[in-house]
């Protein structure tokens, strides 16, 4: 029994009913405007004028729900007063009309859900308010001790009078209980309607899913960027520090050059790290560090400071390779060179970059140590660097190969089409 009356003791039951009553009160300023046509038609029957006023009043209330701020306010109030879980409404962006959840459709049947909610809230509010006030008043007036023996409540010819004694008190208690039940009924009805009329539509849910997919893809890309940049920098800095330590006494000029190279590469890596961390924290950050194919000469120079021999062969028009593709090609070469320094057996590292009219081809060949893996096929599955490169190339609709090239060399070969997949 106690479990059955527990909802009547919760404050959220009455705040939900109050939400409905506030909607009913908020509709009152529209009533005089709705009554103007009926007042201008005095010869019409009372029933016709009443129906006309109710119809115009409903239309005005529904039109109020078409305003975008109305939905945001209603969702916020429903979350607070009804205690229902509702996400913020998806908003259309004027700056980027075709990107992210802001481009969720706002036409069709979806846009009429807010007016339907308003009409339902106002109807439930007026019905619940009249019934609740009547029952509450009856609960206060029925006991004879409050208003005398003749106290009573009349409605449409039906009268309930206080006769005194325990029967009056029992009837009063029942009226007060029914008033609470009416509040519970209004709140339950609104809670049932809220997810259906104020919650996300099918189009909005699809837009949110697409946005989550875009964010996850962006974070995956940032993880690749961070792995490539920091991994390369640490590898190069370790080798450069070892070179500087060996030649510090015999060749101070070379040692200082190695230390300057460490400073430059670590500063660039810190810029990348700040950018990635800012994106992961969803902060507003500046543009991504522009590491593109145009920065390859600087990358080769930093590697040469480590003592590595880099034989670069660049051909084609790199201006045709722009944006995401140019940045991805730079990171792929950076990771390939890092692997050559980390796992290679010394000797020159041959780098080829060719920009054709339809694709850009990248290649890194180095001597491999005795513990190098055999040919891994097109998509290796162990380690971190090569699978990350394979995934990056796959997302760009490119071709990826890594493995032995003869008994002593390791080859990384990538081909990226200039036209990205739709």
BELTARA-V491263 format. One record per pair of residues at least 6 apart in sequence whose C-alpha atoms are under 7 Angstrom apart, sorted by the first residue. I is the first residue (numbers start at 1). J is the second residue. If there is no record, write none. Layout:
BEGIN
i=<I;I>
j=<J;J>
END
This chain:
BEGIN
i=<7;8;8;12;12;12;13;13;13;14;15;15;16;16;16;17;17;17;19;20;20;20;20;21;21;21;23;23;23;24;24;24;27;30;30;31;34;34;34;35;38;38;38;58;61;61;62;62;62;62;63;65;65;65;65;66;66;66;71;72;75;75;78;79;79;82;84;86;86;87;89;90;90;90;91;92;92;92;93;93;97;100;100;100;101;101;101;104;104;104;105;110;113;114;114;117;124;128;128;128;132;132;135;135;135;135;136;136;136;138;138;138;139;139;139;139;140;141;141;141;142;142;142;142;142;142;143;143;143;143;143;144;144;144;144;149;149;149;150;150;151;151;152;152;152;152;153;153;153;154;162;222;224;226;226;226;228;228;228;229;230;232;232;232;233;233;233;235;235;236;236;237;239;240;240;240;240;243;244;244;244;247;247;248;258;258;261;261;272;275;275;278;278;291;291;292;292;292;293;293;293;293;300;304;308;309;309;309;310;310;310;311;311;311;311;312;312;312;313;313;313;314;314;314;315;315;315;316;316;316;317;318;321;332;336;336;340;343;343;344;344;344;344;345;345;345;346;347;348;349;349;349;350;350;350;351;351;351;352;352;352;353;353;353;354;354;354;355;358;358;359;359;359;359;360;360;360;360;361;361;361;362;362;362;363;363;363;364;364;364;365;365;365;365;366;366;366;367;367;367;368;368;368;374;374;375;375;376;376;377;377;377;378;378;378;379;379;380;380;381;390;393;393;396;396;396;397;397;398;398;398;399;399;399;400;400;400;401;401;401;402;402;402;403;403;403;404;404;405>
j=<13;180;184;81;82;83;183;184;187;183;81;82;81;82;187;183;186;187;81;121;122;124;125;125;126;129;121;122;125;122;125;126;61;57;60;57;53;56;57;53;49;52;53;119;118;119;115;116;118;119;115;71;114;115;118;111;114;115;114;89;86;198;84;85;86;191;191;195;199;199;200;101;102;204;102;102;103;104;102;103;103;207;210;211;207;208;211;203;204;207;203;201;197;197;198;197;186;182;183;186;179;182;175;176;178;179;175;176;179;153;172;175;172;173;175;176;172;147;151;152;151;152;161;162;168;172;162;164;168;169;172;151;162;163;164;162;163;164;161;162;161;162;159;160;161;162;159;160;161;160;168;276;388;272;273;276;331;334;335;269;269;334;335;338;265;266;269;338;342;303;306;262;306;258;262;305;306;306;255;258;259;254;255;255;305;306;302;305;289;285;288;284;285;327;330;326;327;330;326;327;329;330;310;310;348;347;348;349;348;349;350;348;349;350;351;350;351;352;351;352;353;352;353;354;353;354;355;354;355;356;355;355;418;389;364;412;366;368;369;366;367;368;369;367;368;369;367;367;366;364;365;366;364;365;366;363;364;365;362;363;364;361;362;363;360;361;362;361;417;418;415;416;417;418;415;416;417;418;414;415;416;413;414;415;412;413;414;411;412;413;409;410;411;412;409;410;411;408;409;410;408;409;410;403;404;403;404;402;403;401;402;403;400;401;402;387;390;386;387;387;400;399;400;416;420;421;420;421;415;416;417;414;415;416;413;414;415;412;413;414;411;412;413;410;411;412;410;411;411>
END
